Amino acid sequence: MTAPKIKQLPLSVRGAHKSDVRTQFAALCYRVVKDKIQILVITSRGTGRWIVPKGWPMDGKTPAESAATEAWEEAGVEGKVSSSPLGLYSYSKINEGAVDLPCVAVIYAIKVKSLSKVYPEAGQRLRKWVSRKQAAKLVDEPELARILKDFDPRLVA
């Protein structure tokens, strides 16, 4: 039995301030090469830690569309985003000179069709393809590590 499809509606963040919003949308960008699943990880701009693309809600976009936009801006990913989230994970967003902001990221799978060499944050981040197990070891967030390690594209809607 499959779960019914739920149509996402675009968000409205008018009147909200980024410091008020504590939910982000993330992208688990993947490809399958010779029956092996590979996950794209990128470095954060501030600390250089290995992460997945993520960012704040975008006015007029669904959560899945926001995740796809972040994947494009931060990693040059073009692909097909799933409309159903894989799960969520928590972390503290490090704010230079301010209090760290507790966040929850809802993560969406994106099957990568291509990677562009020219994209908004090119030159600001590193990106690399790794196995699910390697991706889980590289990230700092335990909940994200579990999502990456257990990811199965056959279960993506």
Secondary structure, DSSP 4 states (H G I P E B T S, - for coil): -PPPP-PPPPP--TT--TTT--EEEEEEEEEEETTEEEEEEEE-TTT--EE--EE---TTS-HHHHHHHHHHHHH-EEEEE-SS--EEEEEEE--TTS--EEEEEEEEEEEEEEE-SS-TTBTTB-EEEEEHHHHHHH-S-HHHHHHHHH--GGG--
